[in-house]
Amino acid sequence: MKLFFGGSFDPVHLGHLVVARDVMEVMGFEKVVFVPAFQAPLKEPHLASPQDRLEMLKLALEDFECFELSDMEVVRGGVSYTVDTVKEIYNQTGERPFFLVGADGFLNLHLWKEPLTLVSMVRFVVVDREDKSYLIKSYIRERFPHLREEEDFSPLSVRRIDVSSTEVRERIRKGKSIKWLVPDKVEEFIKVKKLYAQTEIKTTI
């Protein structure tokens, strides 16, 4: 059983990997498939190219048998709507896929493309770091009352890891070290490609 994890990954950081591993272990998934967006909806254009973000993910995941990488959204191009990805997976497997999503994004589900079609074809694992299960359940009752917990969506609190792609980019811009925030191979790739900044990235703390 696979869990799909979509996002910008601009860049991928250790928080992404830890959350994926924790959810996999708690929920009993065999694999987590990372699906980087060509261009995420409701977001500004990404700073790194789709190809560079794909390569950073490849470097981050290559030592872990439980993690896989899919380029379906990069190959498709355009705005990467989750419903289109879910349709593609559903057509390939004939089953409703599991998708990992953060609580903040999930609470805006009504703004996503074709939300009613989406929720009929997918099962969401909704993760948060502040136990927002009450908010999630209240939102579902108001917006999608036909959905059922466990069958259609599963709220799950995960450990709090205070790192974000925004913070990583900002540290790079300021010339600060990003060690222990991203995998070593990703850090080296960012340095070689000079991503996110014109200044040198510190290699020490």
C-alpha positions, 0 to 999 in steps of 0.5 A: 500500500502506497501513500502519495506525497505531493508538494513544491519541495522547493527545496526538499528538507529533512522535515519532509522525510521525517513526516513521511517516515512517521506517517508510513510507520503509524499508518502501515504504508509500505511506500511513500511516493513523493510527487513534486509539482511542476507548478503548485496551485495557489502559490507564487512561481517556484524559485528552483526549476521543476528539473532541479527540484526533481533532482534534489528529491532524487538525491534525498530519497535514493538511500531509502527503499521505502521512498519512491519518486514520481515525475508525473506532474513534472512531465504533465506540465502546467499547474499541478492540480491534485485532482488531475494527479489523482485521476491519473493514478486512479486510471492506472490502479483502479483504486482510490489512492492515499494522499498526504496533505497538511492540515492548513492546506486541507482546510482550504480544500473547497478552493481546490480544483473540482473538490467534489470529484477529488474527494470521491476519488482519494483518501486523505491522510491529514497531518498537523503538528498542533492537534487540529483534529477538531478543526478538521472534523468541523470543517468536514462537517460544514463543507463535505458532510458526506465524508467519513473519518477513516474511510475518506480522511484520517487526521493524524498528529505528527511530531513538530519539526520546525523547518520549512522550505521558506526558512531554508531559502531565506538562510541561503539568501542570507549566506547562512548554513543549511546543515541539518535542515536538508540532506547533505546531498541536497545541500551540495547540489544547491551549492553547485547549482547556486540555487536560491542565492547569489552569495556563498552558502556557509558549509560550517555552523 
